[in-house]
């Protein structure tokens, strides 16, 4: 019977079809199921307790009209030292006031839903508390942007919400002293930082140090790096001593356990001390608006951080848009950054090739090296080229290699890649860097073969090591603020070991040239072992490498551990160039998404642009913008617009700022004094007729300075470790205060004299690449780069008064543009008087030359604040 039923089941549909009826209608197609893409973004990133301002998230789908439920998770800061929001701190509600349940609901026929983070007001003093809202995966939708973040603060940072801590200095312990003084600490409304102020007098002997300590143990909490009285000294309450979080520090502050003590030669343990006691009866002063002078200096500081040197033209462009008190300056700076991003990148390769036509018999590497000066001095895409310079000191290649030196097209194209992707995603940049034949040659993963024990082949581990150690997350695990994470053994937790290197090296097997020159024609390369010859066309050096499957290791690979999860790439059964590339991309994505990559790269970019010793909070703020892909636009904006970068008191700080790289010292002078040769780039008399379009300033001329002895040149470091380490701390006072100064690694005694001598040569005779005139129709005099004194001439003529007053105006001009007015701000009158007295009665040429050289040779010139 069962057999008959099965037979009827099979035959019946055939009979129905054969009977006519709907037989002429086409079969109904199955309706396609559209799976929407879901994303979340933060609309308002701050919720405030004291005025019940809410933070807002928006969840959006790109298709579908049915009711959609989306799972989510809530979490706090990944950095344990920072504050995290708990369920007692907030409620999640929809914009209509209803509660958000266990899942987020997008209503029928709606494409989005607003979620409000409503703060719960309490009486506690709390640091900013982070809340992450992460969407969960589901078969019903595809996640695009799955994570958003907001913070809850007690109050806005304004005068009304600030709190004052007060103290008076008296003798410490058994010290016999009549010294005294007063102290105040003004805590910001959001409890994130404070400004410490104090003055004292009548010490029994010379002051030797000053610290913030905790009572009653006396343990040091914070070293105050400068001596003497303080005014608005920034203290960001970073964890110290026994306190492991910012909240611990804030609690201790309100508990009154902190005190400041002043050490002297007579009393090494402290002569006087003052407690920090909260006094709610004291009203904090209104923050004084920036003066016009403050704003002027900040514009110059911004330009010196974001370009190769401030000029009157770039200053005046920004000054015309910024209000007198500077209240819109961040908006204008942000707008300027956007404008810089939109400028078409100048190309080192195209410019090199154009100049080479006029020097056909000269070594191409020499022309390529000189091209940098035109990009830096005359290029309008200043921020892009400055970022390329910074990235070139992280993702290092060098023409110290003879092959890279000869392959000038590949080297120039490498620079262009850094510039063109300076505002893109770091993971895309790192992928392209890894596939560049120039990098493949430099770190030896070009023609890297999978293991073959019988033939004695083992994957080269060089690039695998350096991409982790130098190009991404570094040697040890770090918190988002850059601080090192300790393991259970109280040692820094390593990010990788030898096994990780061996496994990652297998990712980079099978890579070789994509193209080569054969019979005078560019052809695809099919031979893995094609050697790294350099010919005129250099096709093999300007195209990314490709995978040769026969030489790639497709077996399973266990990589590093991140977020308590180990990255494992499974074995590939389909062994093709495409699957090898997919594996490679997964590895790079995981490297960039590693929790330590964001702070590791962010810190180095801050060091290259703004300051050598960014605070942990500064690093954390920048790293939070990095995201999983490495958003370099968000990162550079965070670096340049951060309160620490824009602090008008920076000029008075002894720890903020950086030593200017010798290259930046040179470009600052070349830009300010409109350095030029007698060979224009354009169509003017004696010009090269190079099509510079809108990319260069109209007055641009050929700058062939040569390999001047600055101890540094672009794409010319001696090793992959760059010219200096980001952690270099010279022995002495800097090291004793846990401060670093990377660039000082260059400043040996002999190198310092060489740099000063190069500036002397520039000022008094000009610079030119030796023998370049032998390969050109131009004379040496025409090719020599000289400084121009038009601005100084005009200033001298237009300044009323005697020669001394005119000379003072010249000094102030140079101080303003090169040093953001450091001499004037710090009232360094002695040096000014010496220089002014030397130049006021000199003839025109001698006056300007001595002024510029005197500034060049002055230590203040080397410092960027």
Secondary structure, 3 states (H helix, E strand, C coil): CHHHHHHHHHHHHHHHHHCCCCCCCCCCCCCCCCCEEEEEEEEECEEECCCCECEEEEEEECCCCCCEEEEEEEECCCCCCCEECCCCCEEEEECCCCECCCEEEECCCCCEEEEEEEECCCCCCCCCEEEEEEECCECCEEECCCEEEEEEECCCCCHHHCEEEEEEEEECCCCCCCCEEEEEEEECCCCCCEEEEEEEECCCCCEEEEEEEECCCCCEEEECCCCCCEEEEEECCCCCCCCCCHHHHHHHHHHCCEEEEEEECCCCCCCEEEECEECCCCCCCCCCCCCHHHHHHHHHHHHHHHCCCCCHHHHHHHHCCCCCCCCCHHHHHHHHHHHHHHCCCCCHHHHHHHHHCCCCCCCHHHHHHHHHHHHHHHECCHHHHHHHHHHHCCCCCCCCCHHHHHCHHHHHHHHHHHHHCCCCEHHHHHHHHHHCHHHHHHCCCCCCCCCECCCCECCCCHHHHHHHHCCCCCCECECCCCCECECCCCCECECCCHHHHHHHHHHCCCEECCEEEECCEEEECCCCCCCCCCCCCCHHHHCCCEECHHHCCCCCEEEEEECCEEEEECCCCCCCHHHHHHHHHHHHHHHHHCHHHHHHHHHHHHHHHCCCCCCHHHHHHHHCCCCCCCEHHHHHHHHHHCCCCCCHHHHHCCCCCEECCHHHHHHHHHHHCCCECCCECCCCCCCCCCCCCCCECCCCECCCCCCCCCCCCCCCCCCCCCCCCCCCCCCCHHHHCCCCCHHHHHCCHHHHHHHHHHHHHHHHCCECCCCHHHHCCCCHHHHCEECCCHHHHHHHHHCCCCHHHHHHHHHHHHHHHHHCCHHHHCCCHHHHHHHHHHHCCCCHHHHHHHHHHHHHCCHHHHEEC
